[in-house]
Amino acid sequence: MAVPKRRKSHSRVRTQRAHKAMTAVQHQYCTSCGAPTLPHRACPACGHYQKRFYVKSEES
Ligand SMILES: [Zn+2]
């Protein structure tokens, strides 16, 4: 098995990890009910997506 020749310094490790920050999840608001939804997904609250209802809600 290949083994690294030299250990990475704390500085190198921290420099690598400087680019690994997490970002907040993008979200939009449903045009039908106003609930927050993920982009390119049907609304979890009402099933609305692209002017259509794809998921039957329990009310209707
Ligand atoms: Zn909705």
N, CA, C, O and the ligand as a Tripos MOL2 file, in Angstrom:
@<TRIPOS>MOLECULE
protein
  241   239    61     0     0
PROTEIN
NO_CHARGES

@<TRIPOS>ATOM
      1 N           0.8390   -1.1940    0.0000 N.3       1 MET1
      2 CA          0.0000    0.0000    0.0000 C.3       1 MET1
      3 C           0.8780    1.2490    0.0000 C.2       1 MET1
      4 O           1.8750    1.3250    0.7170 O.2       1 MET1
      5 N           0.4940    2.2090   -0.8040 N.am      2 ALA2
      6 CA          1.2510    3.4630   -0.8590 C.3       2 ALA2
      7 C           1.0730    4.2520    0.4220 C.2       2 ALA2
      8 O          -0.0300    4.3530    0.9580 O.2       2 ALA2
      9 N           2.1640    4.8050    0.9030 N.am      3 VAL3
     10 CA          2.1470    5.5660    2.1570 C.3       3 VAL3
     11 C           2.7280    6.9460    1.8720 C.2       3 VAL3
     12 O           3.7340    7.0500    1.1700 O.2       3 VAL3
     13 N           2.1210    8.0070    2.4000 N.am      4 PRO4
     14 CA          2.6750    9.3410    2.1800 C.3       4 PRO4
     15 C           4.1030    9.4620    2.7140 C.2       4 PRO4
     16 O           4.4080    8.9780    3.8040 O.2       4 PRO4
     17 N           4.9590   10.0990    1.9520 N.am      5 LYS5
     18 CA          6.3710   10.1960    2.3310 C.3       5 LYS5
     19 C           6.5730   11.1310    3.5140 C.2       5 LYS5
     20 O           7.3670   10.8580    4.4140 O.2       5 LYS5
     21 N           5.8360   12.2450    3.4940 N.am      6 ARG6
     22 CA          5.9840   13.2150    4.5890 C.3       6 ARG6
     23 C           4.6090   13.5610    5.1430 C.2       6 ARG6
     24 O           3.6200   13.5860    4.4110 O.2       6 ARG6
     25 N           4.5610   13.8240    6.4380 N.am      7 ARG7
     26 CA          3.2790   14.2510    7.0070 C.3       7 ARG7
     27 C           3.0180   15.7030    6.6100 C.2       7 ARG7
     28 O           3.9390   16.4960    6.4160 O.2       7 ARG7
     29 N           1.7200   16.0210    6.4970 N.am      8 LYS8
     30 CA          1.3440   17.3950    6.1520 C.3       8 LYS8
     31 C           1.4320   18.2530    7.3940 C.2       8 LYS8
     32 O           1.0260   17.8300    8.4770 O.2       8 LYS8
     33 N           1.9640   19.4660    7.2460 N.am      9 SER9
     34 CA          2.0390   20.3910    8.3750 C.3       9 SER9
     35 C           0.6330   20.8950    8.7170 C.2       9 SER9
     36 O          -0.2840   20.8200    7.9000 O.2       9 SER9
     37 N           0.4880   21.3990    9.9130 N.am     10 HIS10
     38 CA         -0.8030   21.9730   10.3160 C.3      10 HIS10
     39 C          -1.2030   23.0760    9.3580 C.2      10 HIS10
     40 O          -2.3760   23.2190    9.0110 O.2      10 HIS10
     41 N          -0.2150   23.8580    8.9320 N.am     11 SER11
     42 CA         -0.4870   24.9650    8.0250 C.3      11 SER11
     43 C          -1.0700   24.4570    6.7080 C.2      11 SER11
     44 O          -2.0520   25.0110    6.2160 O.2      11 SER11
     45 N          -0.4710   23.4010    6.1290 N.am     12 ARG12
     46 CA         -0.9620   22.8530    4.8480 C.3      12 ARG12
     47 C          -2.3680   22.2970    4.9970 C.2      12 ARG12
     48 O          -3.2250   22.5130    4.1400 O.2      12 ARG12
     49 N          -2.5970   21.5830    6.0850 N.am     13 VAL13
     50 CA         -3.9270   21.0170    6.3300 C.3      13 VAL13
     51 C          -4.9530   22.1300    6.4360 C.2      13 VAL13
     52 O          -6.0350   22.0420    5.8550 O.2      13 VAL13
     53 N          -4.6170   23.1680    7.1730 N.am     14 ARG14
     54 CA         -5.5590   24.2810    7.3630 C.3      14 ARG14
     55 C          -5.7810   25.0360    6.0570 C.2      14 ARG14
     56 O          -6.8820   25.5180    5.7930 O.2      14 ARG14
     57 N          -4.7330   25.1390    5.2400 N.am     15 THR15
     58 CA         -4.8790   25.8000    3.9390 C.3      15 THR15
     59 C          -5.8470   25.0170    3.0520 C.2      15 THR15
     60 O          -6.7010   25.6030    2.3870 O.2      15 THR15
     61 N          -5.7070   23.6760    3.0470 N.am     16 GLN16
     62 CA         -6.6430   22.8430    2.2880 C.3      16 GLN16
     63 C          -8.0690   23.0490    2.7810 C.2      16 GLN16
     64 O          -8.9930   23.2260    1.9880 O.2      16 GLN16
     65 N          -8.2360   23.0230    4.0990 N.am     17 ARG17
     66 CA         -9.5820   23.0790    4.6820 C.3      17 ARG17
     67 C         -10.2120   24.4630    4.5730 C.2      17 ARG17
     68 O         -11.4110   24.6230    4.8020 O.2      17 ARG17
     69 N          -9.4160   25.4450    4.2290 N.am     18 ALA18
     70 CA         -9.9540   26.7970    4.0690 C.3      18 ALA18
     71 C         -10.9970   26.8440    2.9520 C.2      18 ALA18
     72 O         -11.8460   27.7360    2.9390 O.2      18 ALA18
     73 N         -10.9410   25.8790    2.0040 N.am     19 HIS19
     74 CA        -11.8650   25.8620    0.8660 C.3      19 HIS19
     75 C         -13.0170   24.8900    1.0690 C.2      19 HIS19
     76 O         -13.8130   24.6710    0.1560 O.2      19 HIS19
     77 N         -13.1140   24.3070    2.2530 N.am     20 LYS20
     78 CA        -14.1290   23.2780    2.4860 C.3      20 LYS20
     79 C         -15.3340   23.7960    3.2640 C.2      20 LYS20
     80 O         -16.1290   22.9970    3.7600 O.2      20 LYS20
     81 N         -15.4840   25.0860    3.3790 N.am     21 ALA21
     82 CA        -16.5850   25.6360    4.1660 C.3      21 ALA21
     83 C         -17.9270   25.2490    3.5600 C.2      21 ALA21
     84 O         -18.0800   25.2110    2.3390 O.2      21 ALA21
     85 N         -18.9010   24.9610    4.4250 N.am     22 MET22
     86 CA        -20.2340   24.6210    3.9520 C.3      22 MET22
     87 C         -20.9950   25.9070    3.6300 C.2      22 MET22
     88 O         -20.7510   26.9610    4.2160 O.2      22 MET22
     89 N         -21.9150   25.7860    2.6870 N.am     23 THR23
     90 CA        -22.7510   26.9400    2.3390 C.3      23 THR23
     91 C         -24.2020   26.6070    2.6570 C.2      23 THR23
     92 O         -24.5890   25.4390    2.6970 O.2      23 THR23
     93 N         -24.9820   27.6250    2.8780 N.am     24 ALA24
     94 CA        -26.3890   27.4270    3.1790 C.3      24 ALA24
     95 C         -27.1100   26.8410    1.9730 C.2      24 ALA24
     96 O         -26.7580   27.1290    0.8290 O.2      24 ALA24
     97 N         -28.1420   26.0000    2.2400 N.am     25 VAL25
     98 CA        -28.9240   25.3850    1.1730 C.3      25 VAL25
     99 C         -29.7870   26.4500    0.5150 C.2      25 VAL25
    100 O         -30.4400   27.2440    1.1910 O.2      25 VAL25
    101 N         -29.7810   26.4550   -0.8180 N.am     26 GLN26
    102 CA        -30.6160   27.3930   -1.5590 C.3      26 GLN26
    103 C         -32.0880   27.0060   -1.3680 C.2      26 GLN26
    104 O         -32.4200   25.8210   -1.3510 O.2      26 GLN26
    105 N         -32.9500   27.9860   -1.2280 N.am     27 HIS27
    106 CA        -34.3740   27.6680   -1.1900 C.3      27 HIS27
    107 C         -35.1780   28.7910   -1.8230 C.2      27 HIS27
    108 O         -34.7440   29.9410   -1.8970 O.2      27 HIS27
    109 N         -36.3730   28.4110   -2.2800 N.am     28 GLN28
    110 CA        -37.3060   29.3600   -2.8770 C.3      28 GLN28
    111 C         -38.6200   29.2280   -2.1190 C.2      28 GLN28
    112 O         -38.7480   28.3990   -1.2190 O.2      28 GLN28
    113 N         -39.5970   30.0570   -2.4930 N.am     29 TYR29
    114 CA        -40.9030   29.9640   -1.8630 C.3      29 TYR29
    115 C         -41.9210   29.5160   -2.9020 C.2      29 TYR29
    116 O         -41.9300   30.0000   -4.0340 O.2      29 TYR29
    117 N         -42.7660   28.5970   -2.5020 N.am     30 CYS30
    118 CA        -43.7890   28.0440   -3.3920 C.3      30 CYS30
    119 C         -44.6940   29.1660   -3.9020 C.2      30 CYS30
    120 O         -45.1580   29.9970   -3.1220 O.2      30 CYS30
    121 N         -44.9450   29.1870   -5.2210 N.am     31 THR31
    122 CA        -45.8080   30.2340   -5.7870 C.3      31 THR31
    123 C         -47.2760   29.9780   -5.4490 C.2      31 THR31
    124 O         -48.1100   30.8790   -5.5500 O.2      31 THR31
    125 N         -47.5870   28.7340   -5.0450 N.am     32 SER32
    126 CA        -48.9640   28.3900   -4.7300 C.3      32 SER32
    127 C         -49.3040   28.6640   -3.2650 C.2      32 SER32
    128 O         -50.2900   29.3370   -2.9650 O.2      32 SER32
    129 N         -48.4710   28.1340   -2.3480 N.am     33 CYS33
    130 CA        -48.8110   28.2480   -0.9240 C.3      33 CYS33
    131 C         -47.8040   29.0720   -0.1320 C.2      33 CYS33
    132 O         -48.0730   29.4130    1.0190 O.2      33 CYS33
    133 N         -46.6500   29.4030   -0.7120 N.am     34 GLY34
    134 CA        -45.6810   30.2440   -0.0260 C.3      34 GLY34
    135 C         -44.7410   29.5150    0.9100 C.2      34 GLY34
    136 O         -43.9320   30.1490    1.5870 O.2      34 GLY34
    137 N         -44.8310   28.1840    0.9630 N.am     35 ALA35
    138 CA        -43.9360   27.4100    1.8280 C.3      35 ALA35
    139 C         -42.5330   27.3790    1.2190 C.2      35 ALA35
    140 O         -42.4070   27.3890   -0.0050 O.2      35 ALA35
    141 N         -41.4670   27.3420    2.0450 N.am     36 PRO36
    142 CA        -40.1100   27.2470    1.4880 C.3      36 PRO36
    143 C         -39.8880   25.8880    0.8290 C.2      36 PRO36
    144 O         -40.2190   24.8500    1.4020 O.2      36 PRO36
    145 N         -39.3250   25.9040   -0.3830 N.am     37 THR37
    146 CA        -39.0890   24.6590   -1.1360 C.3      37 THR37
    147 C         -37.6820   24.6640   -1.7080 C.2      37 THR37
    148 O         -37.0790   25.7240   -1.8740 O.2      37 THR37
    149 N         -37.1570   23.4800   -2.0100 N.am     38 LEU38
    150 CA        -35.8750   23.3590   -2.6910 C.3      38 LEU38
    151 C         -36.0830   23.6160   -4.1740 C.2      38 LEU38
    152 O         -37.1370   23.2630   -4.7010 O.2      38 LEU38
    153 N         -35.1060   24.2270   -4.8810 N.am     39 PRO39
    154 CA        -35.2600   24.4450   -6.3170 C.3      39 PRO39
    155 C         -35.3310   23.1190   -7.0810 C.2      39 PRO39
    156 O         -34.6650   22.1510   -6.7130 O.2      39 PRO39
    157 N         -36.1340   23.0800   -8.1350 N.am     40 HIS40
    158 CA        -36.3210   21.9090   -8.9980 C.3      40 HIS40
    159 C         -36.9440   20.7310   -8.2580 C.2      40 HIS40
    160 O         -36.7320   19.5760   -8.6270 O.2      40 HIS40
    161 N         -37.7220   21.0300   -7.2010 N.am     41 ARG41
    162 CA        -38.4330   19.9830   -6.4710 C.3      41 ARG41
    163 C         -39.8840   20.4390   -6.3110 C.2      41 ARG41
    164 O         -40.1690   21.6340   -6.2370 O.2      41 ARG41
    165 N         -40.7940   19.4620   -6.2590 N.am     42 ALA42
    166 CA        -42.1800   19.7980   -5.9700 C.3      42 ALA42
    167 C         -42.2860   20.2900   -4.5320 C.2      42 ALA42
    168 O         -41.5140   19.8780   -3.6670 O.2      42 ALA42
    169 N         -43.2490   21.1730   -4.2870 N.am     43 CYS43
    170 CA        -43.4310   21.7410   -2.9410 C.3      43 CYS43
    171 C         -43.8000   20.6270   -1.9600 C.2      43 CYS43
    172 O         -44.7380   19.8760   -2.2280 O.2      43 CYS43
    173 N         -43.0930   20.4940   -0.8300 N.am     44 PRO44
    174 CA        -43.4280   19.4340    0.1280 C.3      44 PRO44
    175 C         -44.7760   19.6630    0.8120 C.2      44 PRO44
    176 O         -45.3920   18.7200    1.3080 O.2      44 PRO44
    177 N         -45.2340   20.9230    0.8390 N.am     45 ALA45
    178 CA        -46.4810   21.2240    1.5340 C.3      45 ALA45
    179 C         -47.7020   20.9380    0.6590 C.2      45 ALA45
    180 O         -48.6720   20.3470    1.1340 O.2      45 ALA45
    181 N         -47.6700   21.3520   -0.6210 N.am     46 CYS46
    182 CA        -48.8570   21.2160   -1.4660 C.3      46 CYS46
    183 C         -48.6090   20.4300   -2.7420 C.2      46 CYS46
    184 O         -49.5720   20.1250   -3.4460 O.2      46 CYS46
    185 N         -47.3610   20.0810   -3.0840 N.am     47 GLY47
    186 CA        -47.0960   19.2790   -4.2790 C.3      47 GLY47
    187 C         -47.0720   20.0780   -5.5590 C.2      47 GLY47
    188 O         -47.0590   19.5000   -6.6460 O.2      47 GLY47
    189 N         -47.0670   21.4190   -5.4560 N.am     48 HIS48
    190 CA        -47.0940   22.2630   -6.6400 C.3      48 HIS48
    191 C         -45.7060   22.3800   -7.2630 C.2      48 HIS48
    192 O         -44.7200   22.5860   -6.5560 O.2      48 HIS48
    193 N         -45.6300   22.2470   -8.5870 N.am     49 TYR49
    194 CA        -44.3540   22.4620   -9.2890 C.3      49 TYR49
    195 C         -44.6340   22.8530  -10.7320 C.2      49 TYR49
    196 O         -45.3630   22.1480  -11.4290 O.2      49 TYR49
    197 N         -44.0630   23.9740  -11.1970 N.am     50 GLN50
    198 CA        -44.1840   24.4210  -12.5920 C.3      50 GLN50
    199 C         -45.6660   24.5210  -13.0120 C.2      50 GLN50
    200 O         -46.0750   23.9830  -14.0410 O.2      50 GLN50
    201 N         -46.4410   25.2170  -12.1920 N.am     51 LYS51
    202 CA        -47.8530   25.4950  -12.4620 C.3      51 LYS51
    203 C         -48.7430   24.2460  -12.4640 C.2      51 LYS51
    204 O         -49.8740   24.3060  -12.9470 O.2      51 LYS51
    205 N         -48.2610   23.1250  -11.9380 N.am     52 ARG52
    206 CA        -49.0790   21.9150  -11.8660 C.3      52 ARG52
    207 C         -48.9790   21.3210  -10.4660 C.2      52 ARG52
    208 O         -48.0380   21.6110   -9.7260 O.2      52 ARG52
    209 N         -49.9510   20.4910  -10.1080 N.am     53 PHE53
    210 CA        -49.8990   19.7620   -8.8410 C.3      53 PHE53
    211 C         -49.5350   18.3220   -9.1420 C.2      53 PHE53
    212 O         -50.3300   17.5880   -9.7290 O.2      53 PHE53
    213 N         -48.3430   17.9140   -8.7440 N.am     54 TYR54
    214 CA        -47.8620   16.5720   -9.0380 C.3      54 TYR54
    215 C         -48.1390   15.5920   -7.9150 C.2      54 TYR54
    216 O         -48.2460   14.3890   -8.1520 O.2      54 TYR54
    217 N         -48.2540   16.0920   -6.7030 N.am     55 VAL55
    218 CA        -48.4880   15.2150   -5.5590 C.3      55 VAL55
    219 C         -49.8590   15.5600   -5.0010 C.2      55 VAL55
    220 O         -50.1470   16.7200   -4.7090 O.2      55 VAL55
    221 N         -50.6980   14.5490   -4.8550 N.am     56 LYS56
    222 CA        -52.0150   14.7680   -4.2850 C.3      56 LYS56
    223 C         -51.8900   15.0530   -2.7940 C.2      56 LYS56
    224 O         -51.3020   14.2660   -2.0520 O.2      56 LYS56
    225 N         -52.4470   16.1810   -2.3580 N.am     57 SER57
    226 CA        -52.4250   16.4890   -0.9370 C.3      57 SER57
    227 C         -53.5990   15.7610   -0.2740 C.2      57 SER57
    228 O         -54.5200   15.3180   -0.9590 O.2      57 SER57
    229 N         -53.5670   15.6390    1.0360 N.am     58 GLU58
    230 CA        -54.6000   14.8920    1.7500 C.3      58 GLU58
    231 C         -55.9240   15.6440    1.7750 C.2      58 GLU58
    232 O         -56.9840   15.0330    1.9130 O.2      58 GLU58
    233 N         -55.8700   16.9810    1.6430 N.am     59 GLU59
    234 CA        -57.0950   17.7940    1.7040 C.3      59 GLU59
    235 C         -57.9570   17.6150    0.4620 C.2      59 GLU59
    236 O         -59.1710   17.4430    0.5710 O.2      59 GLU59
    237 N         -57.3330   17.6530   -0.7390 N.am     60 SER60
    238 CA        -58.1200   17.6040   -1.9840 C.3      60 SER60
    239 C         -58.3680   16.1850   -2.4850 C.2      60 SER60
    240 O         -59.0130   15.9990   -3.5160 O.2      60 SER60
    241 ZN        -46.7690   24.8210   -2.0110 Zn       61 ZN61
@<TRIPOS>BOND
     1     1     2 1
     2     2     3 1
     3     3     4 2
     4     3     5 am
     5     5     6 1
     6     6     7 1
     7     7     8 2
     8     7     9 am
     9     9    10 1
    10    10    11 1
    11    11    12 2
    12    11    13 am
    13    13    14 1
    14    14    15 1
    15    15    16 2
    16    15    17 am
    17    17    18 1
    18    18    19 1
    19    19    20 2
    20    19    21 am
    21    21    22 1
    22    22    23 1
    23    23    24 2
    24    23    25 am
    25    25    26 1
    26    26    27 1
    27    27    28 2
    28    27    29 am
    29    29    30 1
    30    30    31 1
    31    31    32 2
    32    31    33 am
    33    33    34 1
    34    34    35 1
    35    35    36 2
    36    35    37 am
    37    37    38 1
    38    38    39 1
    39    39    40 2
    40    39    41 am
    41    41    42 1
    42    42    43 1
    43    43    44 2
    44    43    45 am
    45    45    46 1
    46    46    47 1
    47    47    48 2
    48    47    49 am
    49    49    50 1
    50    50    51 1
    51    51    52 2
    52    51    53 am
    53    53    54 1
    54    54    55 1
    55    55    56 2
    56    55    57 am
    57    57    58 1
    58    58    59 1
    59    59    60 2
    60    59    61 am
    61    61    62 1
    62    62    63 1
    63    63    64 2
    64    63    65 am
    65    65    66 1
    66    66    67 1
    67    67    68 2
    68    67    69 am
    69    69    70 1
    70    70    71 1
    71    71    72 2
    72    71    73 am
    73    73    74 1
    74    74    75 1
    75    75    76 2
    76    75    77 am
    77    77    78 1
    78    78    79 1
    79    79    80 2
    80    79    81 am
    81    81    82 1
    82    82    83 1
    83    83    84 2
    84    83    85 am
    85    85    86 1
    86    86    87 1
    87    87    88 2
    88    87    89 am
    89    89    90 1
    90    90    91 1
    91    91    92 2
    92    91    93 am
    93    93    94 1
    94    94    95 1
    95    95    96 2
    96    95    97 am
    97    97    98 1
    98    98    99 1
    99    99   100 2
   100    99   101 am
   101   101   102 1
   102   102   103 1
   103   103   104 2
   104   103   105 am
   105   105   106 1
   106   106   107 1
   107   107   108 2
   108   107   109 am
   109   109   110 1
   110   110   111 1
   111   111   112 2
   112   111   113 am
   113   113   114 1
   114   114   115 1
   115   115   116 2
   116   115   117 am
   117   117   118 1
   118   118   119 1
   119   119   120 2
   120   119   121 am
   121   121   122 1
   122   122   123 1
   123   123   124 2
   124   123   125 am
   125   125   126 1
   126   126   127 1
   127   127   128 2
   128   127   129 am
   129   129   130 1
   130   130   131 1
   131   131   132 2
   132   131   133 am
   133   133   134 1
   134   134   135 1
   135   135   136 2
   136   135   137 am
   137   137   138 1
   138   138   139 1
   139   139   140 2
   140   139   141 am
   141   141   142 1
   142   142   143 1
   143   143   144 2
   144   143   145 am
   145   145   146 1
   146   146   147 1
   147   147   148 2
   148   147   149 am
   149   149   150 1
   150   150   151 1
   151   151   152 2
   152   151   153 am
   153   153   154 1
   154   154   155 1
   155   155   156 2
   156   155   157 am
   157   157   158 1
   158   158   159 1
   159   159   160 2
   160   159   161 am
   161   161   162 1
   162   162   163 1
   163   163   164 2
   164   163   165 am
   165   165   166 1
   166   166   167 1
   167   167   168 2
   168   167   169 am
   169   169   170 1
   170   170   171 1
   171   171   172 2
   172   171   173 am
   173   173   174 1
   174   174   175 1
   175   175   176 2
   176   175   177 am
   177   177   178 1
   178   178   179 1
   179   179   180 2
   180   179   181 am
   181   181   182 1
   182   182   183 1
   183   183   184 2
   184   183   185 am
   185   185   186 1
   186   186   187 1
   187   187   188 2
   188   187   189 am
   189   189   190 1
   190   190   191 1
   191   191   192 2
   192   191   193 am
   193   193   194 1
   194   194   195 1
   195   195   196 2
   196   195   197 am
   197   197   198 1
   198   198   199 1
   199   199   200 2
   200   199   201 am
   201   201   202 1
   202   202   203 1
   203   203   204 2
   204   203   205 am
   205   205   206 1
   206   206   207 1
   207   207   208 2
   208   207   209 am
   209   209   210 1
   210   210   211 1
   211   211   212 2
   212   211   213 am
   213   213   214 1
   214   214   215 1
   215   215   216 2
   216   215   217 am
   217   217   218 1
   218   218   219 1
   219   219   220 2
   220   219   221 am
   221   221   222 1
   222   222   223 1
   223   223   224 2
   224   223   225 am
   225   225   226 1
   226   226   227 1
   227   227   228 2
   228   227   229 am
   229   229   230 1
   230   230   231 1
   231   231   232 2
   232   231   233 am
   233   233   234 1
   234   234   235 1
   235   235   236 2
   236   235   237 am
   237   237   238 1
   238   238   239 1
   239   239   240 2
@<TRIPOS>SUBSTRUCTURE
     1 MET1         2 RESIDUE 1 A MET
     2 ALA2         6 RESIDUE 1 A ALA
     3 VAL3        10 RESIDUE 1 A VAL
     4 PRO4        14 RESIDUE 1 A PRO
     5 LYS5        18 RESIDUE 1 A LYS
     6 ARG6        22 RESIDUE 1 A ARG
     7 ARG7        26 RESIDUE 1 A ARG
     8 LYS8        30 RESIDUE 1 A LYS
     9 SER9        34 RESIDUE 1 A SER
    10 HIS10       38 RESIDUE 1 A HIS
    11 SER11       42 RESIDUE 1 A SER
    12 ARG12       46 RESIDUE 1 A ARG
    13 VAL13       50 RESIDUE 1 A VAL
    14 ARG14       54 RESIDUE 1 A ARG
    15 THR15       58 RESIDUE 1 A THR
    16 GLN16       62 RESIDUE 1 A GLN
    17 ARG17       66 RESIDUE 1 A ARG
    18 ALA18       70 RESIDUE 1 A ALA
    19 HIS19       74 RESIDUE 1 A HIS
    20 LYS20       78 RESIDUE 1 A LYS
    21 ALA21       82 RESIDUE 1 A ALA
    22 MET22       86 RESIDUE 1 A MET
    23 THR23       90 RESIDUE 1 A THR
    24 ALA24       94 RESIDUE 1 A ALA
    25 VAL25       98 RESIDUE 1 A VAL
    26 GLN26      102 RESIDUE 1 A GLN
    27 HIS27      106 RESIDUE 1 A HIS
    28 GLN28      110 RESIDUE 1 A GLN
    29 TYR29      114 RESIDUE 1 A TYR
    30 CYS30      118 RESIDUE 1 A CYS
    31 THR31      122 RESIDUE 1 A THR
    32 SER32      126 RESIDUE 1 A SER
    33 CYS33      130 RESIDUE 1 A CYS
    34 GLY34      134 RESIDUE 1 A GLY
    35 ALA35      138 RESIDUE 1 A ALA
    36 PRO36      142 RESIDUE 1 A PRO
    37 THR37      146 RESIDUE 1 A THR
    38 LEU38      150 RESIDUE 1 A LEU
    39 PRO39      154 RESIDUE 1 A PRO
    40 HIS40      158 RESIDUE 1 A HIS
    41 ARG41      162 RESIDUE 1 A ARG
    42 ALA42      166 RESIDUE 1 A ALA
    43 CYS43      170 RESIDUE 1 A CYS
    44 PRO44      174 RESIDUE 1 A PRO
    45 ALA45      178 RESIDUE 1 A ALA
    46 CYS46      182 RESIDUE 1 A CYS
    47 GLY47      186 RESIDUE 1 A GLY
    48 HIS48      190 RESIDUE 1 A HIS
    49 TYR49      194 RESIDUE 1 A TYR
    50 GLN50      198 RESIDUE 1 A GLN
    51 LYS51      202 RESIDUE 1 A LYS
    52 ARG52      206 RESIDUE 1 A ARG
    53 PHE53      210 RESIDUE 1 A PHE
    54 TYR54      214 RESIDUE 1 A TYR
    55 VAL55      218 RESIDUE 1 A VAL
    56 LYS56      222 RESIDUE 1 A LYS
    57 SER57      226 RESIDUE 1 A SER
    58 GLU58      230 RESIDUE 1 A GLU
    59 GLU59      234 RESIDUE 1 A GLU
    60 SER60      238 RESIDUE 1 A SER
    61 ZN61       241 GROUP 0 **** ****
